[in-house]
Amino acid sequence: MTLRHFKIFVAVCDRLNMTAAAKSLFMSQSAVSQAIAELEKYYGVRLFERLTKKLYLTSAGENLLGYARHMVRMNEEIENSMKTLAGSGSVRVGASVTVGASVLPHLILRYRQANPAVEVEVFEDNTARIEKRILRDTTDIGLVEGETASQDLITLPFLTDELVLVCGREHRFAALRSVAPDELEREPFIIREEGSGTRKTFEDGMKAKGLSFHAGWVCNNADTIKAAVAEGLGVTVISRRAVESEVNRGLLCIREIEGIRFFRQFRMIVHKNKYLTAAMRRFMDLCLNQDGLRESPDEAGVKKRPVQNTGRTKD
């Protein structure tokens, strides 16, 4: 089987339509159909079910898709590695919202200062969607605040974070030194959406104490949450890092919850089959040094692409 077969297979999987895949590849539909038939004959399995003129990926197709995506991406990495010899390269970073707002800008600045010839592409979304991008190989390295589910990912903690109770300066909690846990059940919470690591940490902490909460406003933007809390529309539990500026300016107040603290680890995720370029490994090393957590990508079992020793650093 050739790289061409795998590129066609990935395109068909992404669209589940032969005609659409053919158009995206600037090929004829018959050529696409033939390539899929050749793949199925070669492996002796059916990759798609064809029901009522629609395509459905089989379990065998699902299994092949992961390998095919990585083979296509590895081909791109070969080209990037060759460009590395000329002092260039690329790193695609995905970050969940809290990490993207409070940690990533400083990391990217430091990385670009040390690696000016490397192109860094950043995508921000919640943890669940960053996980999907890693699995689809549209992102190289993920920095997330929540837990991931796939066993195809390697997870490395890189920074400790604490969630804190935040209210507006006119809220009744602002006059208290600490808040009793049962008081939380009487307040509307302005909180992140399902799939957010911040929300999951908060929900798990409340459940562990036998407490419930009322989500009065759900959104996927930390700035919106802070603005709404500042207006007295509710309270929130959010990363301490995310509200430092507003607290220092007197717009928001942090209050302790009696007997409850919400700690978590920001995590770096990569696919277990990912081949890492030198540029990617340097970014991972930079992240792992943020909190005294210095397990290298190699120690964690992440595969790497060998880098030829020519006496100078390569990107």
Buried (B, 14 or more C-beta within 10 A) or exposed (E): BEEEBBBBBBBBBBBEBBEBBBBBBEBEBEEBBBBBEBBBEEEEBEBBEEEEEEBEBBEBBEBBBBEBBBBBBBEEBEEBBEBBEEBBBBBBBBBBBBBBBBBBEEBBEEBEEEBEEBBBEBBBBBBBBBBBBBBBBEBBBBBBBBBBEEEBBBBBBBBEBEBBBBBBBEBBBBEBEEBEBEBBEEBBBBBBBEBBBBBBBBBEBBEEEEBEBEBBBBBBEBEEBBBBBBEBBBBBBBBBBBBEEBBEEEBBBBBEBEEBEBEBBBBBBBBEBBBBBBBBBBBBEBBBEBBEBEEEBEEBEBBBBEBEEEEEEBB
